[in-house]
Amino acid sequence: MSPENLSRRAILAGAASVPALALPAVAKSALADPDPIFTAIEAHRRAWIDLDPCSELDEMATEGNEEAAQELDRLNQGLDHATEQLLDIAPTTIAGVAAVLAYAAEFVTSGDGGVWPDGEVWIIGRKLRWEVILHKNLAKTLQTMAVQS
């Protein structure tokens, strides 16, 4: 069969006939389970959008509105949790590693995201800056993938 005549069905049928043991461990893992880092990235993106530091809610909380302050606190806690997940969940694919690196760069260089996460409280609680944690986790992930392939 010439390359021009290969259909999607023919490719899938051929792939189905390959024994599972012939696939590298990383590929099997990627096929079996989607990379959890994509969910963590999306959760962080949503949490940041929900918080929107320039929002009306922030202004109301600053003016002493207790309900607004509680809602703002809830949203901040959601963002903190999403940030921790983003740093704690190890990508399981090269695509996941690339995605979290790109997202971190995009977030930090955007006009309103340059403080993700930062400050003395973060450093005291984690002992390291977020960038160091992210890079260490990604290096460990890549080393694990290299051993498995």
C-alpha positions as CSV (number, residue, x, y, z in Angstrom):
1,M,0.0,0.0,0.0
2,S,1.5,3.3,-1.0
3,P,1.7,6.2,1.5
4,E,-1.0,8.1,-0.5
5,N,-3.4,5.2,0.0
6,L,-3.0,5.0,3.8
7,S,-6.3,5.8,5.5
8,R,-6.8,6.6,9.2
9,R,-8.6,3.2,9.5
10,A,-5.5,1.4,8.0
11,I,-3.2,3.2,10.4
12,L,-5.3,2.4,13.4
13,A,-5.7,-1.3,12.3
14,G,-1.9,-1.5,12.0
15,A,-1.3,0.1,15.4
16,A,-3.8,-2.3,17.0
17,S,-1.9,-5.3,15.7
18,V,1.4,-4.2,17.3
19,P,2.0,-6.1,20.6
20,A,1.7,-3.9,23.7
21,L,5.2,-5.0,24.8
22,A,6.6,-3.3,21.7
23,L,5.5,0.1,22.9
24,P,7.9,2.1,25.2
25,A,6.7,2.5,28.7
26,V,6.2,6.2,28.3
27,A,4.0,5.8,25.2
28,K,1.9,3.1,27.0
29,S,1.5,5.5,30.0
30,A,0.5,8.3,27.7
31,L,-2.1,6.1,25.9
32,A,-3.5,4.8,29.2
33,D,-3.8,7.9,31.2
34,P,-3.9,11.5,30.1
35,D,-1.2,13.7,31.6
36,P,-2.6,15.2,34.8
37,I,-0.6,18.4,34.3
38,F,-3.0,19.6,31.7
39,T,-5.9,19.5,34.2
40,A,-3.7,21.3,36.8
41,I,-2.8,24.0,34.2
42,E,-6.5,24.5,33.3
43,A,-7.5,24.6,37.0
44,H,-4.9,27.3,37.7
45,R,-6.0,29.3,34.7
46,R,-9.6,29.2,35.8
47,A,-8.7,30.0,39.4
48,W,-6.7,33.1,38.3
49,I,-9.6,34.2,36.0
50,D,-12.1,33.7,38.8
51,L,-10.0,35.8,41.2
52,D,-9.3,38.6,38.7
53,P,-7.3,40.9,41.0
54,C,-8.8,44.1,39.4
55,S,-12.4,43.0,40.1
56,E,-15.3,44.7,41.7
57,L,-15.2,42.1,44.4
58,D,-11.7,43.2,45.4
59,E,-12.8,46.8,45.6
60,M,-15.9,45.9,47.7
61,A,-13.7,43.9,50.1
62,T,-11.4,46.8,50.5
63,E,-14.3,49.0,51.4
64,G,-15.3,46.7,54.2
65,N,-17.9,44.5,52.6
66,E,-17.6,41.3,54.8
67,E,-19.3,39.0,52.2
68,A,-17.0,40.2,49.5
69,A,-14.0,39.7,51.7
70,Q,-15.1,36.1,52.5
71,E,-15.6,35.4,48.8
72,L,-12.3,37.0,47.9
73,D,-10.6,34.8,50.6
74,R,-12.3,31.7,49.1
75,L,-11.1,32.6,45.7
76,N,-7.6,33.2,47.0
77,Q,-7.6,29.8,48.7
78,G,-8.7,28.2,45.4
79,L,-5.8,29.9,43.6
80,D,-3.4,28.8,46.3
81,H,-4.6,25.2,45.9
82,A,-4.4,25.3,42.1
83,T,-0.9,26.8,42.3
84,E,0.2,24.0,44.7
85,Q,-1.2,21.4,42.4
86,L,0.5,23.0,39.4
87,L,3.9,22.7,41.2
88,D,3.3,19.3,42.9
89,I,1.9,17.3,40.0
90,A,4.6,15.8,37.8
91,P,3.9,15.8,34.1
92,T,3.8,12.3,32.6
93,T,4.6,13.2,29.0
94,I,7.0,15.4,27.1
95,A,4.0,17.4,25.9
96,G,3.0,18.0,29.6
97,V,6.5,19.2,30.4
98,A,6.4,21.6,27.5
99,A,2.9,22.8,28.4
100,V,3.7,23.6,32.0
101,L,6.9,25.4,31.0
102,A,5.0,27.5,28.4
103,Y,2.2,28.2,30.8
104,A,4.5,29.4,33.5
105,A,6.4,31.7,31.1
106,E,3.1,33.0,29.7
107,F,1.7,33.6,33.1
108,V,4.7,35.4,34.5
109,T,5.2,37.6,31.5
110,S,1.5,38.6,31.3
111,G,0.8,42.0,32.7
112,D,-1.0,40.8,35.8
113,G,0.6,37.4,36.5
114,G,4.1,38.4,37.6
115,V,3.5,37.5,41.2
116,W,2.8,33.8,40.8
117,P,3.3,32.6,43.6
118,D,5.7,34.8,45.3
119,G,6.5,36.5,48.5
120,E,8.1,35.7,51.8
121,V,5.2,33.6,53.0
122,W,5.5,31.3,50.0
123,I,9.3,30.9,50.3
124,I,9.1,30.3,54.1
125,G,6.4,27.7,53.6
126,R,8.1,25.9,50.7
127,K,11.7,26.7,51.5
128,L,12.3,27.4,47.8
129,R,11.0,29.9,45.2
130,W,8.3,28.5,42.9
131,E,10.6,28.6,39.9
132,V,13.1,26.3,41.6
133,I,10.4,23.8,42.6
134,L,9.0,23.8,39.1
135,H,12.4,23.2,37.5
136,K,13.4,20.5,40.0
137,N,10.1,18.7,39.4
138,L,10.4,18.9,35.6
139,A,14.0,17.7,35.7
140,K,13.0,14.7,37.8
141,T,10.2,14.0,35.3
142,L,12.5,14.1,32.3
143,Q,15.0,11.9,34.1
144,T,12.3,9.3,34.8
145,M,11.1,9.4,31.2
146,A,14.7,8.9,30.0
147,V,15.1,5.8,32.2
148,Q,11.8,4.4,31.0
149,S,12.5,4.7,27.3
